[in-house]
Amino acid sequence: MKGFGRFRQPSVIPGFGLTLGFTITYFSLIILVPITALVLRSTGLGWNGFWAAALDPRVLASLRTSFLTALIAAGINVVFGTLIAWVLVRYRFPGRRIFDAMVDLPFALPTAVAGIALTAIYAPNGFVGQWVAPLGLRIAYTPIGITIAMIFIGLPFVVRTIQPILEEASKEVEEASATLGASRLQTISRVLLPSLTPAILTGFALAFARAVGEYGSVIFIAGNIPFVSEIAPLLIVIRLEEFNYAGAAVIATVMLAISFLMLFVINLIQAWSRRRYGYGS
């Protein structure tokens, strides 16, 4: 009873048992059960069959394309998303509210529409593609096009994660840093970035997770060329169309494992940064 008493902390709002039960049930039905079913389906091939399907050269190429482009896109979004959030929070200029609202456009825009629009712009005969094609540079139907599509759909996650932290940050701290003789670079690196690091890592993780699983806005601009611009989610759909359900489950399980491992590492780094700089504790 003492152990249970320590586990159940007193609260002003009653209903701990009911809400905890609902949380566990909801979490199990929505997340644990589907993931368990996916893993069980993939192991139906046996370990030899599982590894044969997972190590297929086409599967490895699609996984490399998906994760590499997602990492690059998330990294680019961290840099420019932080700058956009800074401008929207710290400056007042005509049309700021319009730009602020446009950040959320990828949330509201159907992914297929975004994919068609990006393809029309960056295709060899598109508005931008027609100018770079004579230079020997192809954007659409290459990993470059995939990265651009992932940047488009991942940018809001970074901006909306960092923006509230910047709004709460006190300008007096920056002014005090300048008063004490710190340069602008020192103020940014030693005052601003430590407080923004957990939010930046969270935005990176959200943008990366969104990009890895993206399908609608990528398949149009990717070109879907095996070993060149074929993403893993598309290969899963192809396996399903071939009625190779176990093979599709294997690819999905591998993606799940890699994504979980990377997000786990990011969360560890985020927790370390919070302990080191004393934010969010």
Backbone as CSV, one residue per row, in Angstrom:
resi,resn,N_x,N_y,N_z,CA_x,CA_y,CA_z,C_x,C_y,C_z
1,MET,0.824,-1.204,0.000,0.000,0.000,0.000,0.861,1.258,0.000
2,LYS,1.997,1.211,0.696,2.860,2.384,0.697,3.429,2.643,-0.684
3,GLY,3.822,1.549,-1.341,4.350,1.724,-2.695,3.304,2.296,-3.627
4,PHE,2.041,1.786,-3.479,0.967,2.308,-4.325,0.688,3.759,-3.992
5,GLY,0.804,4.106,-2.723,0.581,5.490,-2.327,1.607,6.419,-2.939
6,ARG,2.851,5.959,-3.009,3.866,6.797,-3.636,3.642,6.903,-5.125
7,PHE,3.123,5.820,-5.744,2.879,5.827,-7.184,1.727,6.754,-7.529
8,ARG,0.692,6.732,-6.702,-0.475,7.558,-6.953,-0.333,8.864,-6.183
9,GLN,0.154,9.880,-6.862,0.377,11.166,-6.242,-0.949,11.885,-6.021
10,PRO,-1.107,12.583,-4.875,-2.351,13.320,-4.634,-2.540,14.414,-5.657
11,SER,-3.783,14.606,-6.069,-4.105,15.606,-7.074,-5.399,16.300,-6.717
12,VAL,-5.494,17.560,-7.112,-6.723,18.312,-6.885,-7.854,17.742,-7.726
13,ILE,-7.512,17.307,-8.938,-8.518,16.758,-9.847,-8.592,15.250,-9.636
14,PRO,-9.767,14.700,-9.319,-9.880,13.249,-9.099,-9.925,12.488,-10.418
15,GLY,-9.945,11.151,-10.295,-10.119,10.311,-11.470,-8.839,9.761,-12.039
16,PHE,-7.828,9.579,-11.184,-6.541,9.077,-11.681,-6.692,7.684,-12.294
17,GLY,-7.362,6.784,-11.596,-7.500,5.419,-12.094,-8.233,5.358,-13.417
18,LEU,-9.318,6.124,-13.536,-10.101,6.119,-14.767,-9.308,6.684,-15.933
19,THR,-8.656,7.819,-15.718,-7.902,8.435,-16.820,-6.687,7.599,-17.209
20,LEU,-6.021,6.981,-16.215,-4.884,6.123,-16.536,-5.343,4.908,-17.332
21,GLY,-6.458,4.312,-16.940,-6.979,3.171,-17.687,-7.358,3.538,-19.106
22,PHE,-8.008,4.691,-19.262,-8.365,5.144,-20.610,-7.118,5.402,-21.446
23,THR,-6.089,6.000,-20.829,-4.858,6.294,-21.556,-4.178,5.030,-22.040
24,ILE,-4.080,4.042,-21.138,-3.432,2.783,-21.520,-4.226,2.068,-22.599
25,THR,-5.548,2.037,-22.461,-6.390,1.380,-23.471,-6.267,2.059,-24.821
26,TYR,-6.359,3.378,-24.815,-6.280,4.136,-26.067,-4.912,3.945,-26.720
27,PHE,-3.861,4.022,-25.917,-2.507,3.853,-26.429,-2.318,2.453,-27.015
28,SER,-2.884,1.461,-26.353,-2.739,0.085,-26.833,-3.470,-0.119,-28.143
29,LEU,-4.705,0.355,-28.229,-5.511,0.140,-29.438,-4.966,0.893,-30.642
30,ILE,-4.480,2.104,-30.411,-4.063,2.949,-31.523,-2.617,2.691,-31.936
31,ILE,-1.751,2.328,-30.992,-0.329,2.209,-31.306,0.197,0.794,-31.127
32,LEU,0.040,0.234,-29.920,0.690,-1.046,-29.627,0.135,-2.192,-30.450
33,VAL,-1.188,-2.291,-30.548,-1.790,-3.408,-31.283,-1.412,-3.389,-32.759
34,PRO,-1.535,-2.249,-33.473,-1.121,-2.253,-34.877,0.359,-2.573,-35.074
35,ILE,1.227,-2.014,-34.196,2.654,-2.288,-34.331,2.951,-3.766,-34.086
36,THR,2.306,-4.340,-33.078,2.497,-5.764,-32.792,2.040,-6.626,-33.952
37,ALA,0.887,-6.279,-34.531,0.387,-7.027,-35.685,1.340,-6.918,-36.865
38,LEU,1.914,-5.729,-37.058,2.864,-5.537,-38.153,4.096,-6.409,-37.968
39,VAL,4.654,-6.407,-36.760,5.857,-7.200,-36.495,5.561,-8.692,-36.643
40,LEU,4.422,-9.139,-36.134,4.062,-10.551,-36.252,3.880,-10.958,-37.705
41,ARG,3.286,-10.074,-38.493,3.090,-10.388,-39.907,4.426,-10.503,-40.636
42,SER,5.372,-9.639,-40.272,6.675,-9.683,-40.934,7.468,-10.927,-40.551
43,THR,7.271,-11.430,-39.336,8.002,-12.625,-38.913,7.384,-13.906,-39.446
44,GLY,6.271,-13.772,-40.189,5.651,-14.961,-40.767,6.523,-15.629,-41.808
45,LEU,7.485,-14.896,-42.347,8.395,-15.482,-43.334,9.494,-16.308,-42.691
46,GLY,9.617,-16.242,-41.366,10.752,-16.873,-40.705,11.946,-15.934,-40.746
47,TRP,12.943,-16.204,-39.891,14.084,-15.306,-39.829,14.860,-15.253,-41.133
48,ASN,15.017,-16.383,-41.784,15.745,-16.392,-43.058,14.998,-15.588,-44.112
49,GLY,13.682,-15.802,-44.174,12.887,-15.042,-45.132,12.841,-13.562,-44.801
50,PHE,12.789,-13.255,-43.500,12.756,-11.855,-43.080,14.017,-11.126,-43.525
51,TRP,15.179,-11.711,-43.233,16.426,-11.043,-43.589,16.646,-11.026,-45.091
52,ALA,16.164,-12.063,-45.791,16.281,-12.050,-47.253,15.472,-10.905,-47.851
53,ALA,14.265,-10.676,-47.310,13.434,-9.573,-47.808,13.982,-8.222,-47.380
54,ALA,14.511,-8.146,-46.156,15.012,-6.866,-45.651,16.307,-6.448,-46.331
55,LEU,17.138,-7.412,-46.689,18.435,-7.098,-47.296,18.401,-7.133,-48.813
56,ASP,17.215,-7.187,-49.389,17.092,-7.126,-50.843,17.683,-5.803,-51.330
57,PRO,18.501,-5.813,-52.382,19.149,-4.573,-52.836,18.167,-3.451,-53.137
58,ARG,17.022,-3.773,-53.692,16.039,-2.725,-53.997,15.471,-2.129,-52.712
59,VAL,15.245,-2.970,-51.717,14.737,-2.482,-50.437,15.769,-1.579,-49.768
60,LEU,17.026,-2.007,-49.743,18.080,-1.204,-49.135,18.231,0.139,-49.844
61,ALA,18.115,0.132,-51.180,18.238,1.381,-51.926,17.090,2.331,-51.596
62,SER,15.881,1.796,-51.479,14.734,2.651,-51.156,14.825,3.188,-49.732
63,LEU,15.298,2.368,-48.801,15.482,2.837,-47.427,16.551,3.920,-47.357
64,ARG,17.636,3.712,-48.093,18.698,4.725,-48.104,18.172,6.042,-48.672
65,THR,17.391,5.972,-49.746,16.831,7.186,-50.334,15.898,7.894,-49.363
66,SER,15.022,7.151,-48.714,14.044,7.756,-47.811,14.719,8.411,-46.609
67,PHE,15.600,7.696,-45.939,16.194,8.208,-44.706,17.235,9.288,-44.975
68,LEU,18.003,9.144,-46.040,19.023,10.150,-46.334,18.380,11.477,-46.728
69,THR,17.387,11.426,-47.618,16.712,12.664,-48.022,15.944,13.271,-46.852
70,ALA,15.367,12.430,-45.984,14.645,12.949,-44.822,15.601,13.649,-43.862
71,LEU,16.786,13.088,-43.648,17.773,13.722,-42.772,18.238,15.065,-43.338
72,ILE,18.503,15.093,-44.641,18.949,16.335,-45.267,17.852,17.389,-45.183
73,ALA,16.613,16.981,-45.491,15.500,17.925,-45.444,15.275,18.454,-44.039
74,ALA,15.335,17.585,-43.035,15.146,18.026,-41.653,16.266,18.969,-41.220
75,GLY,17.499,18.689,-41.634,18.611,19.573,-41.305,18.450,20.953,-41.930
76,ILE,18.030,20.996,-43.197,17.801,22.280,-43.852,16.649,23.020,-43.179
77,ASN,15.608,22.303,-42.814,14.466,22.940,-42.151,14.850,23.514,-40.795
78,VAL,15.767,22.861,-40.092,16.207,23.383,-38.797,16.858,24.751,-38.967
79,VAL,17.707,24.877,-39.979,18.412,26.147,-40.193,17.436,27.248,-40.603
80,PHE,16.703,27.005,-41.677,15.840,28.054,-42.203,14.565,28.207,-41.373
81,GLY,14.094,27.129,-40.755,12.934,27.245,-39.879,13.223,28.099,-38.662
82,THR,14.447,27.973,-38.115,14.842,28.816,-36.982,14.910,30.282,-37.392
83,LEU,15.457,30.543,-38.569,15.536,31.921,-39.062,14.141,32.499,-39.292
84,ILE,13.243,31.710,-39.876,11.879,32.180,-40.125,11.168,32.472,-38.815
85,ALA,11.303,31.573,-37.847,10.681,31.804,-36.543,11.232,33.061,-35.892
86,TRP,12.528,33.284,-36.005,13.143,34.485,-35.437,12.570,35.750,-36.067
87,VAL,12.461,35.768,-37.385,11.939,36.943,-38.085,10.483,37.194,-37.712
88,LEU,9.679,36.129,-37.650,8.259,36.300,-37.343,8.031,36.774,-35.909
89,VAL,8.929,36.412,-34.997,8.742,36.780,-33.593,9.361,38.135,-33.277
90,ARG,10.567,38.407,-33.779,11.325,39.569,-33.326,11.143,40.816,-34.197
91,TYR,10.527,40.696,-35.361,10.402,41.854,-36.237,8.935,42.100,-36.584
92,ARG,8.620,43.358,-36.803,7.291,43.766,-37.253,7.425,44.425,-38.613
93,PHE,6.726,43.901,-39.608,6.819,44.415,-40.963,5.500,44.164,-41.677
94,PRO,5.202,44.918,-42.732,3.942,44.736,-43.458,3.825,43.323,-44.028
95,GLY,2.679,42.711,-43.810,2.451,41.364,-44.324,2.949,40.259,-43.428
96,ARG,3.383,40.609,-42.200,3.921,39.575,-41.311,2.876,38.518,-40.986
97,ARG,1.638,38.942,-40.748,0.583,37.982,-40.425,0.298,37.046,-41.601
98,ILE,0.422,37.574,-42.800,0.203,36.725,-43.980,1.294,35.665,-44.072
99,PHE,2.542,36.085,-43.894,3.647,35.119,-43.923,3.518,34.102,-42.793
100,ASP,3.077,34.565,-41.636,2.901,33.672,-40.502,1.837,32.617,-40.812
101,ALA,0.757,33.031,-41.468,-0.296,32.087,-41.826,0.157,31.123,-42.922
102,MET,1.006,31.601,-43.825,1.468,30.750,-44.931,2.358,29.615,-44.456
103,VAL,2.961,29.769,-43.273,3.795,28.689,-42.733,2.977,27.415,-42.550
104,ASP,1.700,27.572,-42.198,0.838,26.419,-41.950,0.229,25.841,-43.222
105,LEU,0.545,26.408,-44.374,-0.059,25.935,-45.620,0.184,24.450,-45.880
106,PRO,1.395,23.926,-45.654,1.590,22.476,-45.866,0.714,21.605,-44.980
107,PHE,0.260,22.129,-43.811,-0.649,21.369,-42.965,-2.016,21.202,-43.634
108,ALA,-2.496,22.268,-44.282,-3.845,22.273,-44.836,-3.898,21.759,-46.265
109,LEU,-2.802,21.883,-46.990,-2.791,21.510,-48.400,-2.720,19.991,-48.548
110,PRO,-3.615,19.384,-49.343,-3.505,17.935,-49.578,-2.144,17.581,-50.164
111,THR,-1.585,16.488,-49.691,-0.228,16.136,-50.111,-0.133,15.890,-51.610
112,ALA,-1.179,15.318,-52.213,-1.152,15.078,-53.654,-1.099,16.395,-54.421
113,VAL,-1.828,17.394,-53.939,-1.799,18.712,-54.579,-0.407,19.312,-54.489
114,ALA,0.214,19.191,-53.315,1.568,19.703,-53.148,2.544,18.990,-54.086
115,GLY,2.403,17.676,-54.221,3.284,16.929,-55.109,3.135,17.331,-56.563
116,ILE,1.894,17.523,-57.010,1.657,17.940,-58.394,2.211,19.342,-58.632
117,ALA,2.006,20.238,-57.669,2.494,21.604,-57.820,4.016,21.635,-57.885
118,LEU,4.673,20.902,-57.004,6.139,20.876,-57.006,6.678,20.262,-58.292
119,THR,6.014,19.225,-58.784,6.445,18.605,-60.036,6.300,19.572,-61.198
120,ALA,5.188,20.304,-61.229,4.976,21.275,-62.306,6.027,22.382,-62.287
121,ILE,6.536,22.701,-61.107,7.540,23.768,-60.999,8.928,23.263,-61.364
122,TYR,9.292,22.072,-60.882,10.666,21.606,-61.011,10.882,20.570,-62.105
123,ALA,9.856,20.216,-62.857,10.031,19.314,-63.993,10.899,19.986,-65.058
124,PRO,11.508,19.211,-65.958,12.385,19.820,-66.974,11.717,20.912,-67.795
125,ASN,10.396,20.847,-67.963,9.685,21.891,-68.692,8.910,22.813,-67.759
126,GLY,9.201,22.746,-66.455,8.501,23.552,-65.477,9.067,24.953,-65.358
127,PHE,8.454,25.741,-64.468,8.831,27.149,-64.319,10.287,27.297,-63.900
128,VAL,10.744,26.461,-62.979,12.138,26.502,-62.528,12.988,25.494,-63.286
129,GLY,12.432,24.324,-63.547,13.202,23.273,-64.191,13.711,23.630,-65.571
130,GLN,12.962,24.460,-66.310,13.384,24.810,-67.660,14.636,25.683,-67.680
131,TRP,14.919,26.337,-66.558,16.102,27.186,-66.486,17.338,26.416,-66.036
132,VAL,17.156,25.387,-65.233,18.308,24.626,-64.746,18.614,23.420,-65.631
133,ALA,17.630,22.980,-66.434,17.862,21.821,-67.307,18.999,22.054,-68.293
134,PRO,19.094,23.224,-68.930,20.225,23.433,-69.845,21.579,23.386,-69.162
135,LEU,21.610,23.578,-67.858,22.869,23.512,-67.110,23.245,22.084,-66.737
136,GLY,22.398,21.129,-67.144,22.651,19.725,-66.823,22.188,19.323,-65.443
137,LEU,21.393,20.167,-64.794,20.911,19.881,-63.452,19.448,19.476,-63.512
138,ARG,19.142,18.320,-62.992,17.764,17.838,-62.911,17.320,17.874,-61.458
139,ILE,16.123,18.400,-61.250,15.566,18.476,-59.903,14.471,17.441,-59.730
140,ALA,13.463,17.510,-60.573,12.388,16.521,-60.504,12.910,15.157,-60.929
141,TYR,12.313,14.111,-60.361,12.640,12.714,-60.672,14.054,12.337,-60.216
142,THR,14.538,13.039,-59.199,15.835,12.737,-58.601,15.711,12.891,-57.085
143,PRO,16.704,12.438,-56.326,16.651,12.670,-54.872,16.583,14.141,-54.492
144,ILE,17.065,15.032,-55.353,16.959,16.466,-55.063,15.497,16.876,-54.981
145,GLY,14.682,16.401,-55.920,13.261,16.703,-55.888,12.578,16.131,-54.663
146,ILE,12.974,14.922,-54.275,12.418,14.314,-53.064,12.737,15.177,-51.842
147,THR,13.980,15.650,-51.758,14.384,16.487,-50.629,13.575,17.786,-50.586
148,ILE,13.345,18.404,-51.734,12.560,19.639,-51.785,11.139,19.391,-51.293
149,ALA,10.532,18.285,-51.723,9.176,17.963,-51.261,9.147,17.746,-49.755
150,MET,10.166,17.087,-49.220,10.218,16.853,-47.779,10.459,18.145,-47.010
151,ILE,11.245,19.047,-47.582,11.432,20.357,-46.949,10.101,21.090,-46.874
152,PHE,9.335,21.024,-47.929,8.046,21.720,-47.987,7.093,21.242,-46.904
153,ILE,6.998,19.930,-46.714,6.024,19.412,-45.754,6.550,19.427,-44.317
154,GLY,7.869,19.577,-44.136,8.441,19.527,-42.786,8.713,20.869,-42.154
155,LEU,8.738,21.936,-42.956,9.076,23.259,-42.425,8.154,23.724,-41.298
156,PRO,6.825,23.561,-41.397,5.960,24.053,-40.313,6.261,23.428,-38.954
157,PHE,6.703,22.176,-38.932,6.985,21.521,-37.665,8.119,22.231,-36.922
158,VAL,9.131,22.668,-37.662,10.257,23.353,-37.031,9.854,24.751,-36.581
159,VAL,9.198,25.486,-37.464,8.831,26.870,-37.145,7.886,26.910,-35.947
160,ARG,6.843,26.077,-35.961,5.850,26.111,-34.892,6.380,25.546,-33.576
161,THR,7.462,24.788,-33.616,8.067,24.292,-32.378,8.964,25.342,-31.738
162,ILE,9.698,26.073,-32.562,10.649,27.054,-32.045,9.972,28.381,-31.729
163,GLN,8.940,28.731,-32.467,8.309,30.041,-32.325,7.821,30.349,-30.908
164,PRO,7.116,29.432,-30.227,6.678,29.753,-28.858,7.834,29.969,-27.884
165,ILE,8.934,29.253,-28.069,10.087,29.432,-27.183,10.695,30.819,-27.383
166,LEU,10.766,31.263,-28.623,11.290,32.594,-28.893,10.377,33.679,-28.327
167,GLU,9.071,33.444,-28.388,8.130,34.429,-27.859,8.251,34.566,-26.341
168,GLU,8.601,33.471,-25.672,8.752,33.511,-24.223,10.136,33.971,-23.784
169,ALA,11.105,33.935,-24.704,12.470,34.332,-24.339,12.506,35.822,-24.011
170,SER,13.219,36.144,-22.975,13.306,37.530,-22.518,14.397,38.268,-23.288
171,LYS,14.040,39.433,-23.808,15.033,40.251,-24.504,16.034,40.857,-23.534
172,GLU,15.629,40.962,-22.263,16.530,41.545,-21.277,17.802,40.724,-21.123
173,VAL,17.681,39.404,-21.298,18.865,38.549,-21.190,19.845,38.871,-22.305
174,GLU,19.335,39.076,-23.511,20.202,39.428,-24.629,20.825,40.802,-24.411
175,GLU,20.032,41.731,-23.897,20.564,43.070,-23.627,21.625,43.027,-22.541
176,ALA,21.408,42.194,-21.524,22.411,42.052,-20.467,23.698,41.463,-21.020
177,SER,23.559,40.501,-21.940,24.743,39.909,-22.556,25.533,40.952,-23.332
178,ALA,24.822,41.819,-24.058,25.500,42.874,-24.811,26.134,43.892,-23.866
179,THR,25.448,44.177,-22.761,25.975,45.136,-21.792,27.282,44.646,-21.168
180,LEU,27.369,43.329,-20.987,28.570,42.743,-20.386,29.711,42.584,-21.384
181,GLY,29.486,43.038,-22.605,30.565,43.043,-23.578,30.574,41.883,-24.552
182,ALA,29.545,41.058,-24.537,29.493,39.928,-25.460,29.179,40.410,-26.867
183,SER,29.801,39.775,-27.854,29.493,40.097,-29.242,28.180,39.450,-29.636
184,ARG,27.697,39.798,-30.822,26.447,39.201,-31.286,26.588,37.687,-31.446
185,LEU,27.737,37.267,-31.962,27.960,35.828,-32.140,27.983,35.119,-30.793
186,GLN,28.608,35.709,-29.791,28.642,35.105,-28.457,27.248,35.080,-27.826
187,THR,26.478,36.114,-28.046,25.111,36.132,-27.519,24.273,35.033,-28.143
188,ILE,24.441,34.841,-29.447,23.674,33.804,-30.130,24.102,32.414,-29.673
189,SER,25.417,32.195,-29.608,25.921,30.853,-29.331,25.833,30.471,-27.854
190,ARG,25.925,31.467,-26.947,25.974,31.149,-25.520,24.709,31.508,-24.752
191,VAL,23.845,32.324,-25.352,22.625,32.731,-24.662,21.381,32.186,-25.356
192,LEU,21.283,32.416,-26.665,20.068,32.034,-27.377,20.017,30.539,-27.712
193,LEU,21.080,30.029,-28.326,21.053,28.638,-28.786,20.854,27.624,-27.659
194,PRO,21.504,27.784,-26.484,21.228,26.810,-25.418,19.760,26.741,-25.031
195,SER,19.082,27.873,-24.999,17.662,27.858,-24.643,16.794,27.303,-25.760
196,LEU,17.277,27.391,-27.004,16.499,26.914,-28.147,16.823,25.467,-28.528
197,THR,17.919,24.924,-27.980,18.360,23.592,-28.404,17.297,22.511,-28.237
198,PRO,16.611,22.405,-27.080,15.561,21.371,-26.982,14.459,21.544,-28.014
199,ALA,14.036,22.780,-28.267,12.994,23.020,-29.264,13.497,22.707,-30.671
200,ILE,14.743,23.046,-30.943,15.315,22.753,-32.259,15.373,21.246,-32.494
201,LEU,15.808,20.503,-31.482,15.866,19.042,-31.611,14.473,18.447,-31.771
202,THR,13.494,18.993,-31.055,12.114,18.511,-31.205,11.602,18.784,-32.603
203,GLY,11.850,19.992,-33.107,11.435,20.309,-34.471,12.114,19.426,-35.493
204,PHE,13.402,19.161,-35.278,14.127,18.266,-36.183,13.506,16.875,-36.176
205,ALA,13.209,16.357,-34.993,12.634,15.013,-34.887,11.267,14.951,-35.566
206,LEU,10.441,15.968,-35.356,9.111,15.981,-35.969,9.203,16.081,-37.491
207,ALA,10.079,16.960,-37.979,10.235,17.106,-39.427,10.802,15.841,-40.049
208,PHE,11.753,15.220,-39.361,12.334,13.977,-39.879,11.298,12.857,-39.927
209,ALA,10.545,12.692,-38.838,9.537,11.633,-38.803,8.472,11.851,-39.866
210,ARG,8.079,13.112,-40.057,7.078,13.418,-41.089,7.615,13.123,-42.476
211,ALA,8.878,13.443,-42.726,9.454,13.260,-44.052,9.661,11.788,-44.389
212,VAL,10.075,10.999,-43.410,10.340,9.584,-43.677,9.084,8.865,-44.151
213,GLY,7.947,9.183,-43.542,6.717,8.498,-43.907,5.910,9.184,-44.988
214,GLU,6.440,10.265,-45.560,5.676,11.015,-46.558,5.525,10.209,-47.850
215,TYR,4.347,10.295,-48.439,4.055,9.535,-49.654,3.457,10.428,-50.746
216,GLY,2.339,11.104,-50.429,1.583,11.802,-51.455,2.346,12.891,-52.167
217,SER,3.073,13.723,-51.428,3.769,14.843,-52.055,5.102,14.441,-52.666
218,VAL,5.546,13.210,-52.447,6.858,12.782,-52.927,6.776,11.952,-54.201
219,ILE,5.761,11.104,-54.318,5.750,10.145,-55.432,5.674,10.837,-56.791
220,PHE,5.058,12.010,-56.848,4.943,12.685,-58.137,6.272,13.265,-58.596
221,ILE,6.999,13.881,-57.689,8.257,14.520,-58.044,9.434,13.546,-58.002
222,ALA,9.241,12.383,-57.374,10.349,11.424,-57.234,10.675,10.728,-58.544
223,GLY,9.651,10.465,-59.349,9.891,9.697,-60.561,9.860,8.203,-60.333
224,ASN,10.082,7.779,-59.086,9.929,6.381,-58.681,10.793,5.438,-59.520
225,ILE,12.038,5.818,-59.709,12.977,4.992,-60.466,13.724,4.097,-59.483
226,PRO,13.600,2.767,-59.607,14.290,1.873,-58.674,15.788,2.148,-58.631
227,PHE,16.350,2.102,-57.427,17.768,2.322,-57.147,18.211,3.772,-57.386
228,VAL,17.267,4.647,-57.740,17.612,6.051,-57.969,16.740,6.968,-57.114
229,SER,15.432,6.911,-57.316,14.527,7.844,-56.632,13.271,7.142,-56.124
230,GLU,13.403,5.880,-55.783,12.263,5.132,-55.253,12.310,5.171,-53.720
231,ILE,11.241,5.646,-53.097,11.189,5.751,-51.642,10.587,4.481,-51.053
232,ALA,10.881,4.246,-49.795,10.422,3.031,-49.127,8.893,2.942,-49.027
233,PRO,8.178,4.029,-48.680,6.718,3.915,-48.636,6.106,3.476,-49.970
234,LEU,6.688,3.937,-51.086,6.177,3.500,-52.389,6.448,2.018,-52.608
235,LEU,7.610,1.546,-52.192,7.926,0.123,-52.353,6.988,-0.734,-51.521
236,ILE,6.561,-0.231,-50.372,5.564,-0.950,-49.571,4.263,-1.089,-50.351
237,VAL,3.832,-0.009,-50.992,2.604,-0.053,-51.798,2.767,-1.024,-52.961
238,ILE,3.937,-1.036,-53.580,4.180,-1.962,-54.689,4.091,-3.410,-54.213
239,ARG,4.672,-3.695,-53.058,4.583,-5.053,-52.520,3.132,-5.436,-52.218
240,LEU,2.353,-4.495,-51.738,0.943,-4.781,-51.477,0.194,-5.047,-52.775
241,GLU,0.484,-4.300,-53.822,-0.164,-4.523,-55.116,0.228,-5.865,-55.722
242,GLU,1.387,-6.361,-55.326,1.833,-7.688,-55.764,1.293,-8.794,-54.854
243,PHE,0.466,-8.404,-53.872,-0.086,-9.325,-52.877,1.001,-9.981,-52.034
244,ASN,2.134,-9.319,-51.960,3.237,-9.780,-51.117,3.132,-9.049,-49.784
245,TYR,2.141,-9.430,-48.971,1.866,-8.720,-47.734,2.997,-8.886,-46.724
246,ALA,3.586,-10.050,-46.682,4.689,-10.267,-45.746,5.896,-9.413,-46.114
247,GLY,6.182,-9.310,-47.416,7.286,-8.464,-47.852,7.059,-6.999,-47.519
248,ALA,5.816,-6.542,-47.685,5.485,-5.162,-47.320,5.639,-4.952,-45.819
249,ALA,5.232,-5.936,-45.038,5.363,-5.835,-43.586,6.822,-5.802,-43.160
250,VAL,7.682,-6.530,-43.870,9.112,-6.522,-43.549,9.695,-5.125,-43.747
251,ILE,9.385,-4.493,-44.878,9.898,-3.148,-45.145,9.380,-2.172,-44.095
252,ALA,8.104,-2.279,-43.767,7.515,-1.392,-42.770,8.157,-1.605,-41.403
253,THR,8.446,-2.850,-41.060,9.075,-3.137,-39.769,10.487,-2.569,-39.698
254,VAL,11.233,-2.704,-40.782,12.587,-2.149,-40.813,12.535,-0.629,-40.685
255,MET,11.602,0.008,-41.404,11.444,1.464,-41.283,11.083,1.855,-39.855
256,LEU,10.195,1.081,-39.246,9.791,1.358,-37.868,10.975,1.260,-36.927
257,ALA,11.790,0.228,-37.080,12.932,0.033,-36.190,13.958,1.152,-36.344
258,ILE,14.268,1.512,-37.589,15.259,2.566,-37.822,14.742,3.906,-37.305
259,SER,13.471,4.206,-37.581,12.892,5.470,-37.127,12.868,5.550,-35.610
260,PHE,12.471,4.455,-34.964,12.429,4.442,-33.501,13.818,4.650,-32.921
261,LEU,14.824,4.001,-33.491,16.184,4.133,-32.983,16.684,5.569,-33.128
262,MET,16.435,6.179,-34.284,16.906,7.539,-34.511,16.177,8.526,-33.605
263,LEU,14.867,8.372,-33.454,14.116,9.268,-32.584,14.513,9.071,-31.121
264,PHE,14.836,7.839,-30.757,15.289,7.572,-29.386,16.607,8.290,-29.103
265,VAL,17.519,8.239,-30.064,18.799,8.934,-29.900,18.583,10.445,-29.817
266,ILE,17.692,10.982,-30.663,17.403,12.418,-30.631,16.818,12.818,-29.285
267,ASN,15.923,11.987,-28.749,15.342,12.287,-27.442,16.378,12.237,-26.330
268,LEU,17.332,11.316,-26.434,18.410,11.275,-25.448,19.248,12.544,-25.505
269,ILE,19.557,12.994,-26.712,20.328,14.234,-26.860,19.533,15.419,-26.331
270,GLN,18.239,15.418,-26.591,17.386,16.494,-26.106,17.352,16.523,-24.577
271,ALA,17.200,15.352,-23.962,17.197,15.282,-22.502,18.538,15.723,-21.929
272,TRP,19.632,15.349,-22.590,20.955,15.768,-22.124,21.109,17.279,-22.207
273,SER,20.627,17.885,-23.297,20.756,19.334,-23.443,19.934,20.064,-22.391
274,ARG,18.773,19.508,-22.034,17.957,20.152,-20.996,18.642,20.076,-19.631
275,ARG,19.250,18.936,-19.342,19.952,18.819,-18.059,21.186,19.720,-18.018
276,ARG,21.863,19.804,-19.147,23.116,20.580,-19.187,22.847,22.064,-19.026
277,TYR,21.824,22.559,-19.724,21.576,23.998,-19.704,20.461,24.389,-18.746
278,GLY,19.807,23.391,-18.142,18.816,23.690,-17.123,17.514,24.212,-17.648
279,TYR,17.134,23.857,-18.912,15.870,24.315,-19.471,14.904,23.163,-19.505
280,GLY,13.668,23.450,-19.233,12.619,22.453,-19.297,12.600,21.515,-18.126
281,SER,13.374,21.786,-17.093,13.414,20.918,-15.919,12.408,21.367,-14.885
